[in-house]
């Protein structure tokens, strides 16, 4: 069934606004304060039993089924004294971020539950702006996919409930490649098929923006490389594994397996290249499925999806999605906690999945009715199950910039792969200092 494109993947983008780095000493002090639960001026220890109406804050709901409205109506129907009001932000990730920062920095209590793009969670946790979900505020995540839970965790503490997730997929021409490749070597080894058909072989999103961070992270993670240590500050990208991953990408671009025009591709341009029949393989988000299956698509009958390739098997998709967190300054935290538990319930997650937002509950990916509507779900489940969160760090924007700037330099030939990896290492070190 052809699906219309859903703009749910705005959450895979981070704000363009640069964030000031926080010194390690200040971070340590802030985090210690955030994790305390004994009150004494610490907002995370206050209003733990507060009940009453709350406000849920999220970016503009662009799903065709009105997912957020449905969720809130379902909750409000059974909670007459604890009604939820939806504060809808703009559709721009930078504006969403700035609005949340302004509200939380001012310690206002009118934003009770906030939807965080997954890379923001660590920063907001480190600054003491969101409630740690431990002790009496613990939530049961046993039915949830583990990578989304990891994306909501900072310093071994859960700080948010994964609301919806996302993962990358390999779109491929099934009329030209009957069986999808499972490794980078296998995929690039099939590029002669593309040349024989006078089309490009492989593309992702390689323009210098967050999409390049995602694409670079996926290939480096697939080859066993990492970016930061468990503390969220120590750079770890200067490794043979990271070099092997980035070198695979750069070599493919240099020899034409990745078309030269792909250096300008964001999501719309890359999806258009595939749907117009100009690519054999494409790394895309699930929303591309709707584009590829649309009536205007030249490949609507001739494409399929698979998990991303890796070094020796299924690759390491980067996670997208939203995490829902309780503001440390909320007056009604007990109600907010119950609302978080509702958001990860089977009932709520079915509403989310039916709206073409990838669910955080594993069971949704095996639902025959949902699979009939969204045939990519089995591949997406496999992709998300092996996914890796973007670097979990309170300095994410600066870390992302170090990754994309140096990857772009390597792709365009202004830096060698070795120099680009060293540049990433130094940039991440500077971000956390």
N, C-alpha and C positions, 0 to 999 in steps of 0.2 A: 504494500500500500504506500503510495507516495505521501510523504509528510511535508507539511509546510515548515519552513525554517522557524525555529524558536530562538529568540534572542536571549536565552537563559545563560549563555556562556559569557555574558559580560563579566561574570564573577571570576573568570580566568585572567582578567587584566588587573594590574596594580596601578595605583595612581601615578601620574607623571611627575607630580610635585615632589621635589627632593625633600628628604627628611634630614634634620640635623642629627648627627651621630651623638650618642650618649656615652660618656666615659665609663670605663669598666667599674670604677669606684661608685659612681652615681647609680649605675645599673644595679650593682650588688645591693646598695642601700634600698633602692626602690623595690627590688624584688623581695627582699626580706620583709619590707613593710607590707607588700601585697599578700604575702603568704601567711602573715600572722592572723590569728583568729581570736585574739583576746581583747578586741576592742581597743580602748585607749587611743581614740582618734583615728584608728585604722578603719576605713569605710568597709572593708571586706568582713569585718566582725560585727557590723551594725545591721539592724533591720532584718535579721535572719528569719524572724517569724511574722514579718509584715504581710498582710493579705489585703487585697482590694483590687480595683481596676489597674491595668498596666498598659503600657504603650509598646508596641513592637515596631522596630525601625528597620527598613530594608529598602534597597534600590527599587526603582520602578518595576512593577510586575508586568512583564511583556509577554507572559505565557498566554496562549489563546484561551485556555480554560480558566484563567484567573486563579492560579494556585493559592496565592496568599489570601485572597478574599475567601476562598473555600475553606482554608484552614481556620481562619479566624471565625467564620460563621459556624463551623463545626464545634469549635471550642466554646463560643459564646452561647450556643444553644443549651449547653449543660452547665454553664457557670454564670448564672444571672447576677451574682454579687461580685464577680471577678472578671468583668468584661475586658476584652482586649481591643484596643484601638490601633489601627494600622497607620503609622507615620510613613508615608511613601516618599522616598528621596528621589533624586533625579536618576536618569539612566546612565550618568557619567560616573565612572568609578572614582575619579579624582575628587569630584564634588561630594560623593558619598563619604569618602574618607575624611575630607576636610570638615564636613558637617559633624561627623562623629567625634573627631579630635576636638573641635571647638566646644561641643557639649560636655565631653568628659573632662577636658582640661579645666573647665569652669565648675566641675563637680555638681552639675545639675542633676536633679532626680527625675526629670520628665522623660528620659529614655530608659525604659526598664530592661527590655531584651533587644539586643542589637544583632543584626546579621553582618558578619565579618567575612570579607574575602579571605580565603584560607591563609595567604601570607601575612595578613595583618594580626593574626591571633597571637603570635609570640610577642610582638611589640606591645600590644595592648595589655597582655599579661604581665610583661616585665615592668610596665609603667604603673601597675596596680589599679588599672581601670576596670577590670572585669573580675568576677567572682570565681575563685577556684572551686571546682566541683569535686570536693572531697569531704570526708567525714559525713556529717548530716546532709550535705549537699551532693553526695555522690549519686551518679546516675548509672544505670545498667547498660553497658555497651556490648554485652555478650552476643547480641543478635546482629550487630553492625559489622560491616566490612572493616578490617583492621586499618588499612591505609587512611581512610577518612578520620578515624579516631586518632591516629598518629598526628594528623594535621591539626588537630584541636588540642594537642598536648604540648606543654612547654616545661622543661626541667622536670620531667617525669610526673607532672601533675596535669590532669585534664582541666581545661579552662572553658570549654564550650561543648555544645552538643552538635555533632555534624548534622547539618540540615539537609543538604543535598550535595552530591559530589559530581565529578566529571573526570573523564579520561580520554586520552588520545586513541585514535583508531587508524589502521592502515586501510585506505580505500584503494581498490585495485580493479583493473579491467579483467573481468572473469572470462571475456571472450578471447583475450590474448594470453592470459595466465590462468589456467584452470585451477591450480592450487597455489594459495598465497605463500610467499616466502616467510620463513620464521626467523631468519638471521639477516644481518646487514650484508654479509658476504653473498648469501643466496640471492637477496633482492638485487644488489648491484650487478651480480653475475647475469641477471636477466635483462639488463639494459640494452643488449643487442636487439631484443624484441622491439623495444621502443624505437631504436634507430631504423630497424627494418620497416617500421610503420610511420616513419617520419614524424614522431612525436617525442616530447620530453620523457625522461625516465622517472625521476623522483623529485618531488618538491614538498616543502613544508612552509613555514613562515619564517623568512630570513631577513626581513627588513629590520632595522635597528630599533626595536621596541620590545615589549614584554614577550611577544611571541618568539623572538629569537632566544631569549633566556630559556623559555620552555623547550624549544627544539634542541638547544645546546645541552641543557640539563638532561634531556631524555637520552641522547646518544652517549654522553659521559657517564650517566648512571648505568646505562645498559652495559657498558664495558667495565663496570665495577668502580668507577670514580665517584668521589663525593666532593662537597664544597666546604662544609663547616663541620666542626666537631659537635659533640653532644651539648657543649656549653653554649652553642649558638654564636660563638665569637671566633674560635680558633680556625684559621683557614686550613683546609685539607686537600685542596684541588691540585696542588703541585705533586702529581703522581704519574707513574707510568700508565695507569689505567685511564686517567683523564686525558693524557696525551693521545692514547690510542683511540679514544672516542672522538675527540676533536679532529684528529688527523683523518679519520674515516669521512667525516663531514667535509672537511676542506679538500681532500683528494677528489671526492665525488664532484665537488663544485668545479675544481680546476680542470678535470678531464671531461666535463660536460654531462656527466650522469645526472647532475642537478643543473637544470637550464640556467643560463646567465641571468635571465630576467627574474628568476626566483629571489634574487637579492632584494627585490622591491616588494615581495609578497607579504601581505598580512592575510588574515582569514578570508576576506571577500575575494581578493585577487587569486589566491591559491585555489579556492573552491571553484571559481569561474574557469580557471585553467583546466581543472579536471572535468567539470560538467560540459565543457565545450569540446572534449575529446582530445585535449592537447597533452595529457599526462598518462603514463602507465600506472604510476603509484603516487599516492598523496597521503601525507600525514595530516589528519584533520580531526576536529571535534565531532561528536555525534550530530550536531546541528547540520553538518554538511550532508548528512544522509537525506534530509529533506530537499536540499538543493539538487543532489544527484538524481533523486527520484522524481523531480518535478517534470511537468510536461515539456518545459523548455529545454530540459537537459538532453544533450546528444548521446548520453551514455545510460539513460534511464533503465534500459533493459540489459545492460552489459557491465554492471559493476557489482561488487560485493565488498564486505568489510572483514577485517581480521585484526587480532591484536598487533601492536607494533612489533617489529623485529628487534632482536637483541644481539648480543655477541654470539651466544650459542643456543638460543631459544627465545621464548617470549621476552620482549623488551621491558623497559621500565618507563611506563607512561608517567607524565607529570600530572598531579591532581589539580583539578579546579574545584569550584563549588563554594558553598557558603557554610560557615559555622555560626550557630546561634549562641550568644553569650549573655550573661546577666550583668548589667552595669553594677559596678561596686557602689554606686550612689543611689540605686533604686530604694524606694521606701517599702516596696511590697515584694521582697525577695522570695518568700515562700510561694506566692502565686507564680512568680516568674519561674521558679524551679519546676513547678508542676507543668507550666507551659512548655518548658524545654523537654520534659519527659513525654508530653503529648506529641511534640514535633518528631520524635524518633519512634513513636508508636506505629504499629502496623497500619492502623487506620489512617493516620496522617501521611505516612510514607506511601500509601497507595494513591492518595490524592496527588502527592508530589510526582510519583512515577507516571501517573496517568496524564500529567501535564507535560510530559517529555523532559522532566528534570531527573537526571539519574539519581536513584534512591541510594541511601546509605545502608539499607537493609538488604542482606544477601538474598532473602526469599523473593524479593520483587523481580529478580532477574530470571526466575524460573516459572513465572506466572504465564501460562499459555495465552491468556487474553492480552497481556501486555506485549508479549513477544509477537503476536499477530499484528499489533499496531506498530511496534518498533522492532523489526527483525534484527537489528544490530545488538540487542541486549545480551545474548550469550557471549559475543565477542567483547562487549564492553565490560561484562563481569570479569572475564579473564584478564582484560587490560587493567582494570582497577585493582584486582586482587594482587597484581604484581607492581602496582604503581608506587611512586616515591613522591612524598611531598616536596614542594619547592624548599630551598634551604630554610630550615626552621631557625630563625634568628630575629632578634628585635631590631636589627638594622637592615631589614630585607630590601628596601628600595636601593640603598647604596650597594648591597651585595648583587642585586639584579643588574644594576648598571655596570658593575665591574665585569660580570659575565657577558652581557650583550655587547658592550663596547669592544672587549678583547676578541670575542668570537667574530664580530663583524670585521675587525681588523685582519684576522686570520683568513676569513673568506675572501676579502678583497685584496689580499696580498700585501698589506702594509705592515704586517707582522708575521713572523714564522709561527708555526704551531707552538714551538717551545716558548717563544717570547710571549705569546698570547696566554699560555697557561701561567707563566710567571707573573704576567700582568694581572690576571685574575687573583692569584694568590696575594699579591701586594695590595690590590684594591679591597679585597675582603678583610685583610689585616687592618688596613686604614679605617674601614667602616666600623670595626669593632674596637678601635682604640680611643 
